[in-house]
């Protein structure tokens, strides 16, 4: 029997819902740095092993927007406990997978179970705290939300280097067991939700099928587009058509169904729509940048997985330290102004990153990450609070599901575009730089002669030294071209931060932000 709301301390509820949230978010990024080790262990190809990530994201994206609907059907407490238990079991199966096919199937189950953990936890927090404390609630939730993509790569790198890639899944076992026990003790189904469960009689099967097909196809297009040269591939064109048709049909079905699995009518709220669009672009900026930085460090600078993760960690510390202050400040001040400041800081951090080079020190990479950490703390907490402030409790599950879905889709789009730009811009800059590598260029000729004489002095013949010097200079041109490509992408991400600032005018300031601070 569910306990009445006032009988459970809200901080116990907060701790309870944060455990599965952190576990799920870490798992979205912890496997990235372990892919090469999985590839060797499971005898998989480069393109095949990426499905370890893709399969998780696809199933995650399908479940996210239907979280509120599933909670009304099965009951929020029962649904949350089931998801945590399934996620934990799937983690065990992933760690024990004997081959790639089994691992991918288990990752699908893990992603489906994990998709509901974030929005349902967010909905519980917003309901547990009174409106004037939503800033504090979202600050606490934001700490967990930012913990994953920042700490995940560092944790995954350390576990992979020190133990075995399978342990990145096994570490979920104690967390999952503890979270399941705490949910059974401290989470309840409010009366309005129990009444709503009785009213869900007509299942939206058409919406369920179209959502699965549409989101799955979209994720495949985003993940495989760069590898298959986008629309020059019949495979990508086919899945793109499927995506457009399925999502278009989904919109029509959901707007005409009496009990849709996704309540698209929420977008009639202009403030909610603007907040979701801003979160989409923020997800684009965040996930593309945290994909590019470790890649640059490991591929171009020779950092290990652990060292690359440690470059990311200080930015996470900055975010974690800033969020509680932002949450408290938000209770009496306009959240839109805080988001505005955060977007400016995010743009500044990208400007700092776009000036990095191959001779940069460890701290030259760390400081822009710390600046970005401060900016993200000032974006996520107030943006979530302002966006969801006008949503009723009954629709909060739907609203948080869509809100988190758009963040994830923005991240997928950002990663896909960043990977494409990296490839195309590297070729462009290489062509530009090669035009300066000619015997008529005195700087090139001087550098080439110095290299050739140095190699001859080390015992090479004139012919061997000539060829080796050419190879070394060409390799240097390639590295510089790739570096310039990274710099340009960081600059573009900075512009994206600035481009969404006008949307802040469409956000509505919650009336309770002027209320007193009440923390018990």
N, C-alpha and C positions, 0 to 999 in steps of 0.2 A: 504493500500500500504506500502511495506517495506521501511524503511528509508535507505539511503546510509550509509555505515560503518563509515565514518568520522564525521557524524553529531551527534554521541552519544558518550559521555565521557566513556572511557573504565572502569573507576571505578564504574560508574552506572551499566554497564553491569555486572561487577564482583559481585556487591552487589545483583543484580537481580538473577543471577544463583546460588549464594551461599545459598539463602534462601531455595529453594526446596531441594538442596543438603543436608543441615543440617537437614531439616525436615525428609527426607527419611532415612538418616543414623541413626538418633536417633531412629526411629521407628523399626529398625532391632534389637535393643537390649533393648529398654525401657520396653518391655513386659515381659522380662525374670524374673525379680524379683516379678512380679505381678501374676505369674502363680498360686501359692497356693491360692490366693484370688479369682481368676477367677474360680478355681476348686470348691471352696465352694459355690460361688455365682451361678454358672451354673449347679451344681450337676453333675460334670463330674469326670471320673476316672483319675488316674495318667497318664496312657498312652494316654487317649483321649485328655487331655488338652494340651499335647505337640504338637498336630496338629495346635494349634494356631500359633506356631512358624514355624512348618514345611510347612504349607500351604502358608505362606508368602514367605518363602525361595524358594519353588518350582516355584511359578509363577514369582518371581523375577529373578530366574536363567534362565527361559525360555525367558524372554523379553530382558535381558541384551545383549546377543550377536547379536540380530537383530535390535538394536537401530538405527544404521546407515541406514539400509535398510528401516525401517519405516519412518525415517526422510526424505529420498529421495522420498518416495511415497506421504506422506501427507504434506511435508514442515516442516522444523525444528521448526519454530515459532508456527505454528498451533498444531504440535504434542506435543511440550513442554507444551503449555497452556492446552491442553486436558489432558495430564498426571497429571498436578498439580491439575486441577479441579476434575478429577476422584479420585485422591488420597485423596483430602479433603473430598469429598462426602463419599468415602469408610470409612474414619476415623469416620465420624459422624455415619454411619451405624454400625461400629464396637462398638462404645461406647453405642449405643442404642440396641444392639443385645439382644433379650430375652432368647436365648438358645445357646448351643454350636454349633449346626449345622449352624445357621445363622451367628454366629461370624466367623466360619471357611470360609464360602462362602465370607463374606465381606473381610476377610484377603486375600483371593485369589485375589479379585479385587484390593485391596490396594497394594499387592505385584506386580501385573502386571503393575499397573500405576506407581509405584515407581521404577521399574526396569530400566526405560529409563532415569530417572532424573539425575543420577550421570554421565553416559558416555556422555550424550548430553550436560550437563553443562560443563564438562571437555573439550569437543571438542570446545564449544563456547569460553571458556577462552583461549585455545591455539591459536585459530584463531584471537581473539581480540588483544592479545599482540604480538608484533614483536618477532622473534626468540630469540634475545638476552635477552629478558625479560621473557622467558618461565620459568626460575627458579623462578622468583617472582610470576608468575601466578600459578605455581604448589605449591608454598609455601602457597599462599592464599587458594587454593583449598584443600591442605593437612590439613590446620587448620580445615576446615569443615569436611573433611573425618575422621580425628582422633577425632573430637568433639563427634561424635555419639557413638562409642563403649566405650568411656571413660566416657562421661557425662551421656549417656543413662541409665545405671544401677543406678547411683546416683539419677537422676531425677525421674526415675520410682519408686525407693524405697521411695523417699520423697512424691511423689504424692499419692502413694498407702497407705502409713502410715497416711498422713494428710487428705486426701480426700477420693477418691474412685478409684478403678482401671479403671473405665470408663473414667476418666479424662486424662489418658495417651493418649487417642485417641482424646478427645475433644480439647486438646491444639493445635492440628494441624489446627484448623479452622481459627484463625486469621492469622497465618503464610501463610496458603494456599491462603487465599483471597488477602493478600498483594502481595504474589509472582505472582499470576495470573495477578493482575493489573500492576505490574512492567514489567512483560514479554510482555504484550500487548503494553506497551509504549516504551520499550528500546531494545527488541530483534528483529532482522531482519533476513531475508533469503538472503544470499549473491547470487550474480548473477550465480556463477558456480553451486550452489545447485539448483536454480530454473531451470537451463538448464538440470541438472541431473534428476529432477522430471519428465520432459517431456520424458525422455528416458526409464523410468521404465515402461515397457509395459507387460512383462511376469512375472507373479507371481510364485515364487518358492514354490508351495503348498507342494510338497514332502518334501522339506527341512523343512518347517514350522511344518509339522506333526511329522517328525522324531526328530526334535529338542525338541518339546514339550514332546514326549514320552521318549526320551533319558534322558533329564535333569530332568524331573519329576521322572522317575524311579531311577536315580542316587541319587537324594535327599532323596527319600524314603528309599533306602538301607542304606545311611549314618545315617539317623535319627533313623531308627528302628533297625539297625543291632545289637547294644548292647543289647537292650531289648529282642530281639528274638534269641540271641546267634548265630548271624551271619549265617554261612553256615550250621549250624545244623538245620536251619529252612527252610522248603520248600518255605515259603513266600519270604524270602530273596534270596534264590537261583533263584526263578522264576524272581524276579525283577532284579537281577544281570544279568541274561541271556538277558532279555529285554533291559537292559541298553547297554550291549556290542553290541548286534545286531543292535539296533537303532542308536547308535553313529557311528558304523562302516559304516552302510549304509549312514548316514548323511555325513560323510567325502567323500564318493564316489560321492554322489549327488551334494555336494557343489563344488567339483573340476571339475565337468563336466557340470554344469549349466551355462548358459550365464550371468544370473543376480542372483547370489546366495544371500540368506539372510545373510549368514556369509561368508566373503571373507577369506577363509583359505589360499589363496595364499600369504597373508601377512607374513606367517611364513617362506617364502623363505628368508626373511630378518633375518640373524643370530642374529643380535643385538636385534631385536624385540622378537625373540623366546627365547633368553636367559633371557631377561628382564621379560617376562611373567612367565618363570619357577621360577625365583627368587621371583617374586611377589606371586606366588602360595605358596612357602615355607614360605614367610613372613606372608601371611594370615594364614597359618597353625600355625605358632608360636604365632601370635597376638591373634587370636580368641580362641585358646586352653588355653592360659594363662589367658585371661580375663574371661573365663568361670570357670577356676579352682580356682582363687583367691577368688572371692566372695563366692563360694561354700565352700571352706575351712573355711573362716571366719564365715559363718553362721552356718554350720553344726558342725564344730569341735571346734570353739572358742566361739560360742554363740552370735555373733554380730547380730544386727538387719539389715534389708534390707538397711535402711538409713546409718547406721554406715559402713556397707560393701561398700556401694557406695562412702562414704567419704574417704575410703582407696584408691579407684581408682582415685579420683578427682585430687590429687596433681600430679600424673603422667601426666594427661591431661594438667595441667597448664604448666608443663615442656615442653611438646610437642608444645603447642601453643606459648610459649615464644621463642622457639628455631627455629621454622620453618621460620619466616621471615629472620633471620640471615643466615640460610642455603640457602634460595632462593637468597639472595644478594651475598653471597660468591660463589654460583654456577655459576654466570655469568662469572667469570674470572678463575675458577679453574675446574679441572677434577672431574666430578660428580662421577666417579667410585671410586675415593679415598674417597669421602665423604660416599658413600654407604659402602665401606670396613670398615671405622671407625664405622659407625652405627651398622653393623653386629657384630663387636667385642663388642661394648657396650651392645648390646642385649644379647650376650652370657654371659657377666659379670653379667647382671641383673638376668639371670636365675640361675647362680651359687650362687648368694646371696640368691635367693628364695629357692634353694634346701637345704639350711642349716637352714630353719625355723623350729620351734618346737611349742608345745602346750603352752609353757610359754612365747612366744614372745610377745613383747609389740606392741602397735599401730604403733609406728615409725619403728619398725623392719620390718613391712610389707610395710610401706609407702616408705621408702628409695629405695628399689629395684624397686618399681613402678616408682619413679622419674627417676632413672637411665634408665629404659626401655623407659620412655617418651623421654629422650634426644636421645636415640638410634633410636627410630622410626622416629623422626623428621629428622634424618640424613639419613634415608633409603627411606622414601616415596617420598620426594620432588625430590632428584636427580635421583632416579630410574625411576620415572615417566617421568621426563624430558629427560633422556638419551634414554629410551625405545621408546618413541614416537617421537623422534627428526627426524627420517628418514622417517616418514609417511607423505604422501601428504594430503592436506586439504580435498580432495574429499573422502579419505578413513579414515579420522580421527575419524568419528563416529563409523565405524566398529572396528577400532583399540582400541579405548577407551572402547567400549563395551566388547570386548574379554578380555582386560586387567583387567577390573573390575570383569568380570565373574570368571577369574582364581583366583583372590584374594578371592572371595566369596566361590568358590569350595574348595580352600585351607583351608579356615576357617571351612567349613563343615567337611572336612576330618580330620582336626586337632581336632575338638570337638568330632567326632566319635572315633578317635583313643585314645584321652585322656580319654574318658569315659570308653572305653574297658580296657585300661591299669590300670585305677584306680580300676576297679573291680578285674581284674586278679592279679595285684600286691598286693592288700590288702589281698587277700586270701593267696598268697605266703608268705608275711611277717608275717601274723598271724600264719601260720604253723611253720615258723622259730622261732617265739617268744614263741609259746606254748611249743616248745621242751625244753625251759629253765624253764618252770613253773612246777616244780616237787619237791617233798619232799627232794630229794637229793641235791637240790640247796640251799646252806646256805642263800644266799641273799633273795631268794623267801620265804624260811621258816621264816626268821626274819621279813620280811615285813608282811607276813600272820599272824604271831603271834601278831604283834603290832596292826594290824587292828582288829583282833579278840578280844584282850583285851580291846581295845577302845570301841568296840560295846557292850561288856559285861558290861563295866563301865557305859554305857548309859542305861542299864536296859534290854538288851536282854539276853535270855537264852544262854547256851553254844552251843546248836544245832543251834539256830537261828543265832547266831553270826558267827558260822562256815560257814553256807550257805551264809550269807550276805557278808562275807569277800571273799569267793570264787567268788561270783558274781561281786564284786567291782574290784577284780584283773583281772577277765576275761574282764570286760568292759575296764579297763586300757590297757590291751593287744590289744584289738580291736582298740582303739583310736591310740595307738602307731603304729600299723600296717598300718592303713589308712594314718597316717602322713608320714611314710616312703614311702608309695606309691606316695603321692603327691610330696615328695622330689625327688624321682627317675624320675617322669615325667618332673619336671622342669629341671632336669639335661639333659634329652633327648631333650627337646626343645632347650636348650642351644647348644647342639651338632648340631641340625638342623640349627641354625644360622651360625655356623662355616662351615657346610658341603657345603653351597652354595657359599662360597667365591670364589672358583676357577671359577665359572661361570662369574664373573666380567670381566675375561680376554676376554670373547666373546662380551662384550658390546663395542659399538663404540662411541668414544667421539664426541659430536656435534662440528662442526667447530665454531659455533657462541658463544661458551662458552668463547672464548678468546676476544670477542668484548667488546666495552665500555658499561658502565652502563648508560641507558637512562630511567629515570622515569619522567613522566609528570603528 
